[in-house]
């Protein structure tokens, strides 16, 4: 009789753990999105398309932005860039290496 109750209890625990495992949102496979249900997909009308800029070794290219520049990340040692003196919204760009 003691073994029968032990078997019933063991079966109930196994059933509960399997059902809890199946319905837990943390154990469900993700659909590929990180914050499920909390973010919206970015549409093409909300994206800013990039512009291509040609720079040279002998001339400086100036880009004027509508607001002040806070940070510049060059991403390459082949170009030189910096804020123009006296203006917060003008960026100067020049090639650092000739003939690339």
PDB file as gemmi writes it, atoms N, CA and C in Angstrom:
CRYST1    1.000    1.000    1.000  90.00  90.00  90.00 P 1                      
ATOM      1  N   UNK A   1       0.825  -1.191   0.000  1.00  0.00           N  
ATOM      2  CA  UNK A   1       0.000   0.000   0.000  1.00  0.00           C  
ATOM      3  C   UNK A   1       0.870   1.256   0.000  1.00  0.00           C  
ATOM      4  N   UNK A   2       1.956   1.204   0.757  1.00  0.00           N  
ATOM      5  CA  UNK A   2       2.864   2.340   0.833  1.00  0.00           C  
ATOM      6  C   UNK A   2       3.492   2.587  -0.541  1.00  0.00           C  
ATOM      7  N   UNK A   3       3.800   1.530  -1.262  1.00  0.00           N  
ATOM      8  CA  UNK A   3       4.393   1.660  -2.592  1.00  0.00           C  
ATOM      9  C   UNK A   3       3.382   2.251  -3.572  1.00  0.00           C  
ATOM     10  N   UNK A   4       2.105   1.911  -3.403  1.00  0.00           N  
ATOM     11  CA  UNK A   4       1.053   2.423  -4.275  1.00  0.00           C  
ATOM     12  C   UNK A   4       0.925   3.942  -4.135  1.00  0.00           C  
ATOM     13  N   UNK A   5       0.904   4.442  -2.879  1.00  0.00           N  
ATOM     14  CA  UNK A   5       0.821   5.887  -2.652  1.00  0.00           C  
ATOM     15  C   UNK A   5       2.075   6.601  -3.155  1.00  0.00           C  
ATOM     16  N   UNK A   6       3.210   5.964  -2.968  1.00  0.00           N  
ATOM     17  CA  UNK A   6       4.461   6.530  -3.463  1.00  0.00           C  
ATOM     18  C   UNK A   6       4.447   6.615  -4.985  1.00  0.00           C  
ATOM     19  N   UNK A   7       3.916   5.609  -5.645  1.00  0.00           N  
ATOM     20  CA  UNK A   7       3.812   5.594  -7.105  1.00  0.00           C  
ATOM     21  C   UNK A   7       2.858   6.685  -7.587  1.00  0.00           C  
ATOM     22  N   UNK A   8       1.726   6.866  -6.919  1.00  0.00           N  
ATOM     23  CA  UNK A   8       0.755   7.913  -7.270  1.00  0.00           C  
ATOM     24  C   UNK A   8       1.383   9.295  -7.086  1.00  0.00           C  
ATOM     25  N   UNK A   9       2.062   9.509  -5.979  1.00  0.00           N  
ATOM     26  CA  UNK A   9       2.703  10.800  -5.718  1.00  0.00           C  
ATOM     27  C   UNK A   9       3.784  11.092  -6.751  1.00  0.00           C  
ATOM     28  N   UNK A  10       4.551  10.092  -7.093  1.00  0.00           N  
ATOM     29  CA  UNK A  10       5.611  10.251  -8.078  1.00  0.00           C  
ATOM     30  C   UNK A  10       5.028  10.578  -9.453  1.00  0.00           C  
ATOM     31  N   UNK A  11       3.915   9.926  -9.809  1.00  0.00           N  
ATOM     32  CA  UNK A  11       3.256  10.193 -11.090  1.00  0.00           C  
ATOM     33  C   UNK A  11       2.676  11.601 -11.118  1.00  0.00           C  
ATOM     34  N   UNK A  12       2.097  12.041  -9.994  1.00  0.00           N  
ATOM     35  CA  UNK A  12       1.537  13.395  -9.938  1.00  0.00           C  
ATOM     36  C   UNK A  12       2.635  14.445 -10.070  1.00  0.00           C  
ATOM     37  N   UNK A  13       3.765  14.246  -9.418  1.00  0.00           N  
ATOM     38  CA  UNK A  13       4.882  15.190  -9.507  1.00  0.00           C  
ATOM     39  C   UNK A  13       5.432  15.228 -10.925  1.00  0.00           C  
ATOM     40  N   UNK A  14       5.567  14.062 -11.549  1.00  0.00           N  
ATOM     41  CA  UNK A  14       6.079  13.996 -12.923  1.00  0.00           C  
ATOM     42  C   UNK A  14       5.121  14.694 -13.882  1.00  0.00           C  
ATOM     43  N   UNK A  15       3.809  14.490 -13.717  1.00  0.00           N  
ATOM     44  CA  UNK A  15       2.820  15.135 -14.585  1.00  0.00           C  
ATOM     45  C   UNK A  15       2.840  16.638 -14.401  1.00  0.00           C  
ATOM     46  N   UNK A  16       2.923  17.114 -13.172  1.00  0.00           N  
ATOM     47  CA  UNK A  16       2.948  18.547 -12.901  1.00  0.00           C  
ATOM     48  C   UNK A  16       4.198  19.194 -13.490  1.00  0.00           C  
ATOM     49  N   UNK A  17       5.329  18.551 -13.340  1.00  0.00           N  
ATOM     50  CA  UNK A  17       6.569  19.147 -13.856  1.00  0.00           C  
ATOM     51  C   UNK A  17       6.578  19.175 -15.374  1.00  0.00           C  
ATOM     52  N   UNK A  18       6.007  18.167 -16.035  1.00  0.00           N  
ATOM     53  CA  UNK A  18       5.939  18.154 -17.499  1.00  0.00           C  
ATOM     54  C   UNK A  18       4.988  19.233 -17.981  1.00  0.00           C  
ATOM     55  N   UNK A  19       3.821  19.383 -17.343  1.00  0.00           N  
ATOM     56  CA  UNK A  19       2.866  20.400 -17.783  1.00  0.00           C  
ATOM     57  C   UNK A  19       3.395  21.803 -17.477  1.00  0.00           C  
ATOM     58  N   UNK A  20       4.091  21.990 -16.380  1.00  0.00           N  
ATOM     59  CA  UNK A  20       4.674  23.292 -16.075  1.00  0.00           C  
ATOM     60  C   UNK A  20       5.779  23.618 -17.070  1.00  0.00           C  
ATOM     61  N   UNK A  21       6.498  22.611 -17.502  1.00  0.00           N  
ATOM     62  CA  UNK A  21       7.569  22.827 -18.473  1.00  0.00           C  
ATOM     63  C   UNK A  21       7.005  23.242 -19.829  1.00  0.00           C  
ATOM     64  N   UNK A  22       5.883  22.658 -20.216  1.00  0.00           N  
ATOM     65  CA  UNK A  22       5.324  22.942 -21.534  1.00  0.00           C  
ATOM     66  C   UNK A  22       4.694  24.327 -21.620  1.00  0.00           C  
ATOM     67  N   UNK A  23       4.123  24.845 -20.543  1.00  0.00           N  
ATOM     68  CA  UNK A  23       3.405  26.104 -20.590  1.00  0.00           C  
ATOM     69  C   UNK A  23       4.212  27.286 -20.073  1.00  0.00           C  
ATOM     70  N   UNK A  24       5.438  27.093 -19.708  1.00  0.00           N  
ATOM     71  CA  UNK A  24       6.261  28.195 -19.215  1.00  0.00           C  
ATOM     72  C   UNK A  24       6.701  29.069 -20.382  1.00  0.00           C  
ATOM     73  N   UNK A  25       6.487  30.393 -20.338  1.00  0.00           N  
ATOM     74  CA  UNK A  25       6.900  31.253 -21.452  1.00  0.00           C  
ATOM     75  C   UNK A  25       8.414  31.342 -21.597  1.00  0.00           C  
ATOM     76  N   UNK A  26       9.147  31.046 -20.544  1.00  0.00           N  
ATOM     77  CA  UNK A  26      10.600  31.118 -20.635  1.00  0.00           C  
ATOM     78  C   UNK A  26      11.174  29.947 -21.414  1.00  0.00           C  
ATOM     79  N   UNK A  27      10.461  28.822 -21.448  1.00  0.00           N  
ATOM     80  CA  UNK A  27      10.951  27.636 -22.129  1.00  0.00           C  
ATOM     81  C   UNK A  27      10.421  27.505 -23.551  1.00  0.00           C  
ATOM     82  N   UNK A  28       9.563  28.413 -23.982  1.00  0.00           N  
ATOM     83  CA  UNK A  28       9.017  28.347 -25.331  1.00  0.00           C  
ATOM     84  C   UNK A  28      10.079  28.821 -26.325  1.00  0.00           C  
ATOM     85  N   UNK A  29      10.142  28.220 -27.493  1.00  0.00           N  
ATOM     86  CA  UNK A  29      11.094  28.693 -28.499  1.00  0.00           C  
ATOM     87  C   UNK A  29      10.721  30.086 -28.978  1.00  0.00           C  
ATOM     88  N   UNK A  30      11.719  30.924 -29.168  1.00  0.00           N  
ATOM     89  CA  UNK A  30      11.477  32.292 -29.611  1.00  0.00           C  
ATOM     90  C   UNK A  30      11.255  32.321 -31.114  1.00  0.00           C  
ATOM     91  N   UNK A  31      10.561  33.328 -31.568  1.00  0.00           N  
ATOM     92  CA  UNK A  31      10.297  33.460 -32.991  1.00  0.00           C  
ATOM     93  C   UNK A  31      11.397  34.245 -33.694  1.00  0.00           C  
ATOM     94  N   UNK A  32      12.500  34.514 -33.030  1.00  0.00           N  
ATOM     95  CA  UNK A  32      13.590  35.240 -33.650  1.00  0.00           C  
ATOM     96  C   UNK A  32      13.690  36.677 -33.173  1.00  0.00           C  
ATOM     97  N   UNK A  33      12.651  37.197 -32.549  1.00  0.00           N  
ATOM     98  CA  UNK A  33      12.695  38.562 -32.042  1.00  0.00           C  
ATOM     99  C   UNK A  33      13.068  38.547 -30.568  1.00  0.00           C  
ATOM    100  N   UNK A  34      13.853  39.507 -30.160  1.00  0.00           N  
ATOM    101  CA  UNK A  34      14.408  39.499 -28.819  1.00  0.00           C  
ATOM    102  C   UNK A  34      13.363  39.822 -27.756  1.00  0.00           C  
ATOM    103  N   UNK A  35      12.695  40.943 -27.864  1.00  0.00           N  
ATOM    104  CA  UNK A  35      11.718  41.363 -26.867  1.00  0.00           C  
ATOM    105  C   UNK A  35      10.331  41.086 -27.426  1.00  0.00           C  
ATOM    106  N   UNK A  36       9.896  39.866 -27.252  1.00  0.00           N  
ATOM    107  CA  UNK A  36       8.641  39.389 -27.836  1.00  0.00           C  
ATOM    108  C   UNK A  36       7.458  40.215 -27.345  1.00  0.00           C  
ATOM    109  N   UNK A  37       6.768  40.880 -28.255  1.00  0.00           N  
ATOM    110  CA  UNK A  37       5.573  41.632 -27.922  1.00  0.00           C  
ATOM    111  C   UNK A  37       5.820  43.018 -27.377  1.00  0.00           C  
ATOM    112  N   UNK A  38       7.053  43.385 -27.094  1.00  0.00           N  
ATOM    113  CA  UNK A  38       7.326  44.703 -26.517  1.00  0.00           C  
ATOM    114  C   UNK A  38       7.940  45.666 -27.533  1.00  0.00           C  
ATOM    115  N   UNK A  39       8.301  45.188 -28.703  1.00  0.00           N  
ATOM    116  CA  UNK A  39       8.892  46.056 -29.721  1.00  0.00           C  
ATOM    117  C   UNK A  39       8.074  45.968 -30.993  1.00  0.00           C  
ATOM    118  N   UNK A  40       8.252  46.978 -31.838  1.00  0.00           N  
ATOM    119  CA  UNK A  40       7.592  46.985 -33.128  1.00  0.00           C  
ATOM    120  C   UNK A  40       8.646  46.838 -34.210  1.00  0.00           C  
ATOM    121  N   UNK A  41       8.248  46.265 -35.327  1.00  0.00           N  
ATOM    122  CA  UNK A  41       9.167  46.101 -36.433  1.00  0.00           C  
ATOM    123  C   UNK A  41       9.408  47.462 -37.086  1.00  0.00           C  
ATOM    124  N   UNK A  42      10.660  47.722 -37.456  1.00  0.00           N  
ATOM    125  CA  UNK A  42      11.031  48.983 -38.086  1.00  0.00           C  
ATOM    126  C   UNK A  42      10.699  48.904 -39.564  1.00  0.00           C  
ATOM    127  N   UNK A  43       9.886  49.830 -40.036  1.00  0.00           N  
ATOM    128  CA  UNK A  43       9.484  49.826 -41.442  1.00  0.00           C  
ATOM    129  C   UNK A  43      10.431  50.711 -42.253  1.00  0.00           C  
ATOM    130  N   UNK A  44      10.373  50.548 -43.574  1.00  0.00           N  
ATOM    131  CA  UNK A  44      11.294  51.268 -44.447  1.00  0.00           C  
ATOM    132  C   UNK A  44      11.068  52.782 -44.440  1.00  0.00           C  
ATOM    133  N   UNK A  45       9.858  53.230 -44.170  1.00  0.00           N  
ATOM    134  CA  UNK A  45       9.627  54.674 -44.138  1.00  0.00           C  
ATOM    135  C   UNK A  45      10.211  55.329 -42.885  1.00  0.00           C  
ATOM    136  N   UNK A  46      10.618  54.546 -41.897  1.00  0.00           N  
ATOM    137  CA  UNK A  46      11.230  55.084 -40.680  1.00  0.00           C  
ATOM    138  C   UNK A  46      12.756  55.016 -40.716  1.00  0.00           C  
ATOM    139  N   UNK A  47      13.328  54.378 -41.743  1.00  0.00           N  
ATOM    140  CA  UNK A  47      14.777  54.232 -41.840  1.00  0.00           C  
ATOM    141  C   UNK A  47      15.403  55.434 -42.536  1.00  0.00           C  
ATOM    142  N   UNK A  48      16.608  55.736 -42.130  1.00  0.00           N  
ATOM    143  CA  UNK A  48      17.378  56.804 -42.770  1.00  0.00           C  
ATOM    144  C   UNK A  48      18.384  56.134 -43.693  1.00  0.00           C  
ATOM    145  N   UNK A  49      18.280  56.421 -44.973  1.00  0.00           N  
ATOM    146  CA  UNK A  49      19.184  55.783 -45.929  1.00  0.00           C  
ATOM    147  C   UNK A  49      20.546  56.485 -45.907  1.00  0.00           C  
ATOM    148  N   UNK A  50      21.621  55.740 -46.066  1.00  0.00           N  
ATOM    149  CA  UNK A  50      22.961  56.335 -46.023  1.00  0.00           C  
ATOM    150  C   UNK A  50      23.306  57.049 -47.334  1.00  0.00           C  
ATOM    151  N   UNK A  51      24.225  57.997 -47.220  1.00  0.00           N  
ATOM    152  CA  UNK A  51      24.718  58.728 -48.375  1.00  0.00           C  
ATOM    153  C   UNK A  51      26.179  58.350 -48.603  1.00  0.00           C  
ATOM    154  N   UNK A  52      26.565  58.234 -49.862  1.00  0.00           N  
ATOM    155  CA  UNK A  52      27.959  58.009 -50.206  1.00  0.00           C  
ATOM    156  C   UNK A  52      28.662  59.343 -50.405  1.00  0.00           C  
ATOM    157  N   UNK A  53      29.853  59.481 -49.846  1.00  0.00           N  
ATOM    158  CA  UNK A  53      30.615  60.730 -49.950  1.00  0.00           C  
ATOM    159  C   UNK A  53      31.989  60.410 -50.516  1.00  0.00           C  
ATOM    160  N   UNK A  54      32.402  61.166 -51.508  1.00  0.00           N  
ATOM    161  CA  UNK A  54      33.737  61.010 -52.062  1.00  0.00           C  
ATOM    162  C   UNK A  54      34.641  62.080 -51.468  1.00  0.00           C  
ATOM    163  N   UNK A  55      35.781  61.653 -50.971  1.00  0.00           N  
ATOM    164  CA  UNK A  55      36.762  62.588 -50.412  1.00  0.00           C  
ATOM    165  C   UNK A  55      38.079  62.426 -51.157  1.00  0.00           C  
ATOM    166  N   UNK A  56      38.906  63.476 -51.097  1.00  0.00           N  
ATOM    167  CA  UNK A  56      40.197  63.412 -51.784  1.00  0.00           C  
ATOM    168  C   UNK A  56      41.317  63.793 -50.827  1.00  0.00           C  
ATOM    169  N   UNK A  57      42.537  63.555 -51.277  1.00  0.00           N  
ATOM    170  CA  UNK A  57      43.717  63.861 -50.476  1.00  0.00           C  
ATOM    171  C   UNK A  57      44.063  65.347 -50.537  1.00  0.00           C  
ATOM    172  N   UNK A  58      43.736  66.000 -51.651  1.00  0.00           N  
ATOM    173  CA  UNK A  58      44.137  67.399 -51.846  1.00  0.00           C  
ATOM    174  C   UNK A  58      43.064  68.412 -51.467  1.00  0.00           C  
ATOM    175  N   UNK A  59      41.812  67.984 -51.303  1.00  0.00           N  
ATOM    176  CA  UNK A  59      40.733  68.919 -50.964  1.00  0.00           C  
ATOM    177  C   UNK A  59      39.955  68.411 -49.755  1.00  0.00           C  
ATOM    178  N   UNK A  60      39.378  69.356 -49.010  1.00  0.00           N  
ATOM    179  CA  UNK A  60      38.583  69.032 -47.827  1.00  0.00           C  
ATOM    180  C   UNK A  60      37.105  69.115 -48.167  1.00  0.00           C  
ATOM    181  N   UNK A  61      36.349  68.115 -47.736  1.00  0.00           N  
ATOM    182  CA  UNK A  61      34.899  68.112 -47.932  1.00  0.00           C  
ATOM    183  C   UNK A  61      34.240  68.568 -46.641  1.00  0.00           C  
ATOM    184  N   UNK A  62      33.299  69.502 -46.752  1.00  0.00           N  
ATOM    185  CA  UNK A  62      32.562  70.009 -45.590  1.00  0.00           C  
ATOM    186  C   UNK A  62      31.119  69.523 -45.667  1.00  0.00           C  
ATOM    187  N   UNK A  63      30.618  68.999 -44.552  1.00  0.00           N  
ATOM    188  CA  UNK A  63      29.222  68.568 -44.455  1.00  0.00           C  
ATOM    189  C   UNK A  63      28.556  69.412 -43.381  1.00  0.00           C  
ATOM    190  N   UNK A  64      27.436  70.027 -43.745  1.00  0.00           N  
ATOM    191  CA  UNK A  64      26.706  70.888 -42.814  1.00  0.00           C  
ATOM    192  C   UNK A  64      25.463  70.137 -42.349  1.00  0.00           C  
ATOM    193  N   UNK A  65      25.335  69.958 -41.042  1.00  0.00           N  
ATOM    194  CA  UNK A  65      24.206  69.263 -40.432  1.00  0.00           C  
ATOM    195  C   UNK A  65      23.210  70.271 -39.872  1.00  0.00           C  
ATOM    196  N   UNK A  66      21.930  69.899 -39.728  1.00  0.00           N  
ATOM    197  CA  UNK A  66      20.935  70.831 -39.181  1.00  0.00           C  
ATOM    198  C   UNK A  66      21.067  71.057 -37.674  1.00  0.00           C  
ATOM    199  N   UNK A  67      21.809  70.212 -36.973  1.00  0.00           N  
ATOM    200  CA  UNK A  67      21.992  70.394 -35.525  1.00  0.00           C  
ATOM    201  C   UNK A  67      23.468  70.193 -35.182  1.00  0.00           C  
ATOM    202  N   UNK A  68      23.801  70.453 -33.939  1.00  0.00           N  
ATOM    203  CA  UNK A  68      25.199  70.372 -33.492  1.00  0.00           C  
ATOM    204  C   UNK A  68      25.693  68.924 -33.506  1.00  0.00           C  
ATOM    205  N   UNK A  69      26.962  68.746 -33.835  1.00  0.00           N  
ATOM    206  CA  UNK A  69      27.598  67.428 -33.856  1.00  0.00           C  
ATOM    207  C   UNK A  69      28.107  67.137 -32.453  1.00  0.00           C  
ATOM    208  N   UNK A  70      27.757  65.967 -31.923  1.00  0.00           N  
ATOM    209  CA  UNK A  70      28.208  65.594 -30.585  1.00  0.00           C  
ATOM    210  C   UNK A  70      29.346  64.585 -30.611  1.00  0.00           C  
ATOM    211  N   UNK A  71      29.339  63.687 -31.587  1.00  0.00           N  
ATOM    212  CA  UNK A  71      30.316  62.596 -31.590  1.00  0.00           C  
ATOM    213  C   UNK A  71      30.660  62.254 -33.029  1.00  0.00           C  
ATOM    214  N   UNK A  72      31.945  61.932 -33.261  1.00  0.00           N  
ATOM    215  CA  UNK A  72      32.414  61.533 -34.588  1.00  0.00           C  
ATOM    216  C   UNK A  72      33.140  60.205 -34.448  1.00  0.00           C  
ATOM    217  N   UNK A  73      32.715  59.225 -35.235  1.00  0.00           N  
ATOM    218  CA  UNK A  73      33.373  57.916 -35.269  1.00  0.00           C  
ATOM    219  C   UNK A  73      33.835  57.695 -36.696  1.00  0.00           C  
ATOM    220  N   UNK A  74      35.145  57.715 -36.916  1.00  0.00           N  
ATOM    221  CA  UNK A  74      35.672  57.609 -38.275  1.00  0.00           C  
ATOM    222  C   UNK A  74      35.561  56.199 -38.813  1.00  0.00           C  
ATOM    223  N   UNK A  75      35.911  55.208 -38.042  1.00  0.00           N  
ATOM    224  CA  UNK A  75      35.828  53.840 -38.484  1.00  0.00           C  
ATOM    225  C   UNK A  75      36.974  53.397 -39.375  1.00  0.00           C  
ATOM    226  N   UNK A  76      37.851  54.297 -39.726  1.00  0.00           N  
ATOM    227  CA  UNK A  76      38.970  53.962 -40.600  1.00  0.00           C  
ATOM    228  C   UNK A  76      40.105  54.946 -40.350  1.00  0.00           C  
ATOM    229  N   UNK A  77      41.339  54.454 -40.501  1.00  0.00           N  
ATOM    230  CA  UNK A  77      42.492  55.353 -40.361  1.00  0.00           C  
ATOM    231  C   UNK A  77      42.868  55.984 -41.699  1.00  0.00           C  
ATOM    232  N   UNK A  78      42.082  55.714 -42.745  1.00  0.00           N  
ATOM    233  CA  UNK A  78      42.348  56.270 -44.068  1.00  0.00           C  
ATOM    234  C   UNK A  78      41.751  57.655 -44.264  1.00  0.00           C  
ATOM    235  N   UNK A  79      40.927  58.116 -43.327  1.00  0.00           N  
ATOM    236  CA  UNK A  79      40.338  59.448 -43.435  1.00  0.00           C  
ATOM    237  C   UNK A  79      40.616  60.251 -42.167  1.00  0.00           C  
ATOM    238  N   UNK A  80      40.589  61.571 -42.332  1.00  0.00           N  
ATOM    239  CA  UNK A  80      40.739  62.510 -41.227  1.00  0.00           C  
ATOM    240  C   UNK A  80      39.453  63.321 -41.158  1.00  0.00           C  
ATOM    241  N   UNK A  81      38.889  63.470 -39.980  1.00  0.00           N  
ATOM    242  CA  UNK A  81      37.656  64.240 -39.830  1.00  0.00           C  
ATOM    243  C   UNK A  81      37.679  64.984 -38.509  1.00  0.00           C  
ATOM    244  N   UNK A  82      36.954  66.071 -38.464  1.00  0.00           N  
ATOM    245  CA  UNK A  82      36.847  66.869 -37.252  1.00  0.00           C  
ATOM    246  C   UNK A  82      35.842  67.979 -37.426  1.00  0.00           C  
ATOM    247  N   UNK A  83      35.447  68.571 -36.318  1.00  0.00           N  
ATOM    248  CA  UNK A  83      34.535  69.710 -36.371  1.00  0.00           C  
ATOM    249  C   UNK A  83      35.274  70.932 -36.880  1.00  0.00           C  
ATOM    250  N   UNK A  84      34.561  71.728 -37.643  1.00  0.00           N  
ATOM    251  CA  UNK A  84      35.147  72.972 -38.137  1.00  0.00           C  
ATOM    252  C   UNK A  84      35.221  73.978 -36.996  1.00  0.00           C  
ATOM    253  N   UNK A  85      36.249  74.818 -37.015  1.00  0.00           N  
ATOM    254  CA  UNK A  85      36.419  75.833 -35.968  1.00  0.00           C  
ATOM    255  C   UNK A  85      35.322  76.890 -36.075  1.00  0.00           C  
ATOM    256  N   UNK A  86      34.710  77.204 -34.954  1.00  0.00           N  
ATOM    257  CA  UNK A  86      33.706  78.256 -34.902  1.00  0.00           C  
ATOM    258  C   UNK A  86      32.306  77.811 -35.266  1.00  0.00           C  
ATOM    259  N   UNK A  87      32.112  76.575 -35.678  1.00  0.00           N  
ATOM    260  CA  UNK A  87      30.780  76.081 -36.019  1.00  0.00           C  
ATOM    261  C   UNK A  87      30.574  74.723 -35.358  1.00  0.00           C  
ATOM    262  N   UNK A  88      29.417  74.523 -34.773  1.00  0.00           N  
ATOM    263  CA  UNK A  88      29.120  73.256 -34.089  1.00  0.00           C  
ATOM    264  C   UNK A  88      28.490  72.219 -35.003  1.00  0.00           C  
ATOM    265  N   UNK A  89      28.017  72.640 -36.176  1.00  0.00           N  
ATOM    266  CA  UNK A  89      27.290  71.719 -37.047  1.00  0.00           C  
ATOM    267  C   UNK A  89      28.009  71.444 -38.368  1.00  0.00           C  
ATOM    268  N   UNK A  90      29.289  71.774 -38.491  1.00  0.00           N  
ATOM    269  CA  UNK A  90      30.042  71.562 -39.721  1.00  0.00           C  
ATOM    270  C   UNK A  90      31.129  70.520 -39.478  1.00  0.00           C  
ATOM    271  N   UNK A  91      31.177  69.497 -40.336  1.00  0.00           N  
ATOM    272  CA  UNK A  91      32.162  68.432 -40.247  1.00  0.00           C  
ATOM    273  C   UNK A  91      33.107  68.522 -41.438  1.00  0.00           C  
ATOM    274  N   UNK A  92      34.417  68.475 -41.159  1.00  0.00           N  
ATOM    275  CA  UNK A  92      35.424  68.487 -42.217  1.00  0.00           C  
ATOM    276  C   UNK A  92      35.958  67.084 -42.405  1.00  0.00           C  
ATOM    277  N   UNK A  93      36.051  66.621 -43.663  1.00  0.00           N  
ATOM    278  CA  UNK A  93      36.547  65.284 -43.967  1.00  0.00           C  
ATOM    279  C   UNK A  93      37.593  65.391 -45.065  1.00  0.00           C  
ATOM    280  N   UNK A  94      38.687  64.636 -44.900  1.00  0.00           N  
ATOM    281  CA  UNK A  94      39.771  64.619 -45.883  1.00  0.00           C  
ATOM    282  C   UNK A  94      40.411  63.243 -45.867  1.00  0.00           C  
ATOM    283  N   UNK A  95      40.911  62.807 -47.012  1.00  0.00           N  
ATOM    284  CA  UNK A  95      41.611  61.523 -47.092  1.00  0.00           C  
ATOM    285  C   UNK A  95      42.992  61.655 -46.431  1.00  0.00           C  
ATOM    286  N   UNK A  96      43.369  60.672 -45.641  1.00  0.00           N  
ATOM    287  CA  UNK A  96      44.676  60.699 -44.956  1.00  0.00           C  
ATOM    288  C   UNK A  96      45.749  60.035 -45.794  1.00  0.00           C  
ATOM    289  N   UNK A  97      45.363  59.193 -46.726  1.00  0.00           N  
ATOM    290  CA  UNK A  97      46.292  58.453 -47.562  1.00  0.00           C  
ATOM    291  C   UNK A  97      45.995  58.780 -49.017  1.00  0.00           C  
ATOM    292  N   UNK A  98      47.039  59.026 -49.787  1.00  0.00           N  
ATOM    293  CA  UNK A  98      46.858  59.370 -51.188  1.00  0.00           C  
ATOM    294  C   UNK A  98      46.777  58.103 -52.047  1.00  0.00           C  
ATOM    295  N   UNK A  99      45.835  58.081 -53.009  1.00  0.00           N  
ATOM    296  CA  UNK A  99      45.767  57.014 -53.989  1.00  0.00           C  
ATOM    297  C   UNK A  99      45.047  55.754 -53.577  1.00  0.00           C  
ATOM    298  N   UNK A 100      44.077  55.835 -52.714  1.00  0.00           N  
ATOM    299  CA  UNK A 100      43.318  54.622 -52.355  1.00  0.00           C  
ATOM    300  C   UNK A 100      42.083  54.522 -53.199  1.00  0.00           C  
TER     301      UNK A 100                                                      
END                                                                             
